[in-house]
Structures are given as structure tokens and as C-alpha cells.
Amino acid sequence: MTTTTTGRAVSGRPIVLITGGAKRVGRAITLALARAGCDVLITYRGSKDAAEGVICDAVALGATKGVSGAMSIDLDDLSAVSDFGERLVDGLPRLDGLILNASAYERSPLATLTGDQLMSAFRVNAASSAVLAARLGPLLTRSILPAGGALVAMADIHALGEHGLPRSRDFLAYSMSKAAIVEMVRTLARELAPKVRVNAVAPGVVAWPEHGYESDAAAQQMYLSKVPLGRAGTPEDAAEVVKWLTLDASYVTGEVVRLDGGRNLI
């Protein structure tokens, strides 16, 4: 184990940063990567206790204490996001994986839609990811993974352009911001090649919302009636695909992997 100029210890295990790694899908991704032999850094916005808890769990699974850790960041503040990325570049000798998982899922009814809603959704769900990719790209090119560094972004099957399934109403700001993720992935796959692989996972439902739209049983059943596999996915389902793209998919880049139980077929 070595120590960087900023004092963070570094092991010989792959180092992966997961945004929004404290809860739900992010937590499952963090633990899956720790279990697979990675040291994990996560970001959170307000869930400090949950973030510290998941890091404790990751260490129990083998992640290196003192390397793995949780850091607070507001993805709606792009200057702060840029500064955060620059600090990591100064403090880490490399980064093997960047998982852009954090996002905001809020309704934006057309009748009350504001410019602030549109721009906030874009900053949190898309622009912050692009800024982090730009700042951390040099670290990813130094990866120790045999196939090079990996960037994996979370997209959405309902925001895949002509190949997607747009939600019926009330999610314009969210859908536009998630659609931007797909183009970001395809562009970065060319910009960061050949040393970094860039892909996306596009889930249908892998974790129901905790409140609001689709948090009630009737809405969930209506959605599942259009899923050939007849069930929602799980955070662990998403985590396994992310782990594969990060650690094993050595000849895959610029792809969007649907994780929707066949929802796109109906």
C-alpha cells in the first residue's frame, strides 16, 4: 500500500468511483464491486449516515479501509463538481472505473414547467456526468485493469430517442436530461478510446420510486403488465450488469445495455 500526496492510501486493488453510491441501485453497485475485489469511493448528497454505512459494508467485503470512502457533493453545482474532480486527480494515482449513477427523478408537468426545472435536471443528470468524465478521464487512462479503464453511465429505456419508450407525460425535464446521457456515452467512447471503455446501462424498473409516481401498487402493476418477464428488476440486477461492463467487458464500448425484462418489446 502507498500514500498519495494528499494522504489517501492506495492499494493494488482496482479503484472505482460510484456517484450516488449510498442507497438503492448505487449501494448495490458499490457492494458488488467491493465483493469483486475493488476499492470503492462513493459520492452522496445528503445521506451521510447511509454513505458511511455502505463503506463499512464494503470494507467488510474486502475493500481496503483508508482507500475506500464517502464524499459529499452537490451535482447541481457544476463548479463544485469540477473542483471535486480536480481534487481527485491531485489525490489519486489512477482510477479504474467511474460509475455515473446519481440522478434526480422528479415530475415536471408541462403546464407548470420552468426553465429552472429543465436546467437543474440537466445539470444533475447529465452535465455533472460530463464534467466528471472530463476531469477524471486522465486518471482512467492509467487504469491497471487488463482492458483499461471503464466508464459506465446509468441511462433509462424511456429516454433512448427513437429506440426508447417515452413516458406518457409529466417527465419532460428528466427524460431530456437522460437522453443526453446516451449521446455523452457514444461521444466519450470515441474521445477516450483506446484506453477507456465507455458504456451505459438503460434500466426499465430496477427500484421503484420511494414516493410519488409509480410508488403505489396500482401504478406498479400497470407498468409490470407490459414487462414480458412479469416482474421488476432489482438493484442487484443492475449492479451485476455494471460490474460486467466495468471489469469484464473487454471489447465493448459505446454500447447501451437494456435492462428492462423485455419492456422494450411491447
N, C-alpha and C positions, 0 to 999 in steps of 0.2 A: 504493500500500500504506500502511496506517495501523497504529498500535500501540495496543493497549488499555492499560488501567490496570495490568494485571498483566504487561505487557511482551510478550504474544504478538502477533506481526504478523498482520494480517488483509488479505487481498486482495479483489478484486472477484469471485472465483470462488465458487460455492456451497460452503458448508462442511457436511460430513456427518460425523457420529459413528457409528462402527460398533463395537458391543461384540463382543468375541471376534474381532477382525479380523486376528489374526496367522496363522492356519492354516486349511486346508481351505476350507470354504464362506466363512468370514469373509474370508480372504485374497482369494478370487476376487471377492467383493463390493467389497472395498477397491480392488482394481486396476481393476475395471470402472468404478467411479465416478471414479477418477482419470483413466482414459482418456477418460471422457465430459466432463471439464472441471471436476471438483470438487476441492477441497482436502479431505483426509481426516484425521480424528482417530480413532484406534483404542484400544480397551482390551484388556488381556491380563491373565492371572492370573500365570502363571509362565514364559511363553515370551518372555522379554525379547529374546533374540537374534533369534528369528523375527519379533517385532513390529518391531524396528528395521530388519530386512531388508526387510519388506514396505513400510515407509515409504520406504526408499531406492528401492525399485522404483517406488513411486507417484510420487515426485519425478522419476524418470527418465521417467515417462509424462506429466509436465506439472504435477503437483501442486506447490504453492508451498512451497519449503523455508522452515521457520520458522513456517509456519501449520500444515502437516500434522505429526502427531507421534503417539507411542505413550505410553499412560499405564497404569500398573498399578492394578488394583482387584480386590478380593475381593467378588464378588457375593453371597456368603453372609453378609456383614456389612452389614446394611441401614443402619446408622448411617453407615458409611463411604461407602456408595452415595449417601446423601442429601448428605453433606458434599461428595462429588465433584461432584454436580450443582450445588450452590450455588457451588462454586469456578468452574465453567464459566460460570454466569450472571454472576458478577463479572468474568470474564476475556474473554468474547466479546460482541460487539455483536449477534450473531444466530446462529441455527443453521438451516440449510435442510433437513437431513434427519437423522433419528435411526433407525438400523437396529439393532433389538434382536435380535441374532443369537446371542449367547453362551448356552450352556446346558450342563447336565451330563446325560449319558446313562448311567445306571447301572441295573443289575438290582436288584430289591428283592423277592426271593421271599417269598410270603405267609407261609410258615412262620417266617421269621426277621425279618419286617418290624418296624421300630421307629418310634416317634414321631419320633425324631431324623432318621431317613432321610426320612420324609414331609416334615418341616418344612424340612430342608436343600434337598430338591428344589424345594419351593415357593418358598423364598427365592431360590435361584439362577435358576430357570427362569421364575418369574412375578412374585414380589413386587418383586424388584430392577428389573424392567422397568417396573412401575407407578410405583415411586418415581422412576426416571429420567424417565419421562414427566411426572410431576407437577412435578418440579423444572425440567425443560428446556422445558416447554410454552410459557412466556413467550418464550423465545428462538426457538422455532419460529414463533411468530406474527409475528416480524419478518423472515421469510424474504424473499429477493429473487427467488425463483422466481415466474414468472408465475402459477402456480396456488396459490401459498402453500407453507408448509412441509409436509413429509411425514414420517410415522412409519410404519415397516414392521417388523413383528414376525415372527419365524420360528415357525410353529406346526408341526403334524405331522398327516398324514392319518389316523394311527392314534388321534388324540385329538380328534375332531370331534363328540363326542356321538353322537346317533342317526344322524348322517350320516357317521360315521367307520368305521374298521375296527379295533376294539380288538385289540391283540396278544394272543396266546393266554394268556400267563402271564408272571409274574415282572417286570412293569414298572409296577406299580400307582403307585408314587411319581412316576415320570417322567410317566406318562400323565395322572394327575390334575393335575400342575403345567402340562403343555402344554395341557390342556383349558381351564385358567384364562386362558391367553393369548387364546383366541378371544373369550371374554366381555370381556376387557380391551379388545380392539380394537373391538368393537362399541360398548362404552360410551364409549371415548375418541373414537370417530368423531363422537359427538353432543356430547361435552363440549368438544372442541377446534374444532368447526366454527364459522364457515366458513373460518377462516384456515389450518387444518391438516387435511390428509387423513390418515386412519389406516387401514391395511390390513395383511393378513397373507399370508404365503406358507406353504402347507402341503405340504411335500415328502413323497414316499414315501422312496425312497433316492436321494440325490444325492452321497453319500460314505459308503462302507461304514465301519463301526467299525474302528478300528485294532487293537482287542483285544476278547476276549470274544465275546458273542453276535453272530452274523452276520459275524464276521471270517474265518470259514472258508469254503472254496469250496462245500461241500455245502449249508450254510445259505443262502448267497447264491443258489445255483441254485434251491433250493426257493422262495425269495421271487420270483425272476425268472420262474418258471413261471406266476405269477399276474399278470404285468405284460403287457398286450397289446402294447406296443412291444418287449418282449423284451430290454430292457437296463436297466441302472441309469442314472439321470441323472448329471450331472456337477456339480461346484461351479460351473462356468461357466454351466450351465443355470439354476441358482438365481440367480446373480448378474445374469443378463440380466432375469429377472422382477423382482428387487428394483430394479434400475436403472430399469426401465419405471415401476414404481409410484412411485418417488421423483421422477423427472424429467419423465415424460411423461403419466402417467395423470391428467389434469387434472380429470376428472369422475368419479373413482372413489374412494369412501370407504366404510368399514365392510364391506369385502369380504375373503373368504378365497380366495385363488387356489390351487387344487390344482396341484401339480407332481409327478405321480406316474406318468406314462407310461400312464395308464388303469387303474392298480391298483384304483381305487375302483369299477370296473365289474364286478369279479369277486369 
